């Protein structure tokens, strides 16, 4: 469904983010995005573990 981003697409996204948020906000934005992705992955891993343990018990 989604294809991998090439270097040109990543560069374009970073340039647009720089124009919208400015150079002072980019580190904060990067940290917030990384934290969100990390929490999402933890939640997905926890959901998988819960569904597996539920199947074993039930």
C-alpha positions, 0 to 999 in steps of 0.5 A, spaced: 500 500 500 505 504 502 512 505 498 518 506 501 520 514 501 526 515 497 532 520 499 528 526 495 522 525 498 525 525 505 529 531 503 522 535 501 519 533 507 524 536 511 525 542 507 517 543 508 518 542 516 523 547 516 519 552 513 513 551 517 516 550 524 523 554 523 529 551 525 528 552 533 522 548 533 525 542 529 529 538 535 522 538 539 518 536 533 523 530 532 523 528 539 515 528 540 515 524 533 520 519 536 516 518 543 510 517 539 512 512 535 516 509 540 509 508 544 505 506 538 510 500 537 510 498 545 502 499 545 502 494 538 507 489 542 503 489 548 496 488 544 500 482 540 502 479 547 495 480 550 491 477 544 496 471 544 495 470 552 488 470 551 488 465 546 492 460 550 487 461 556 481 461 552 
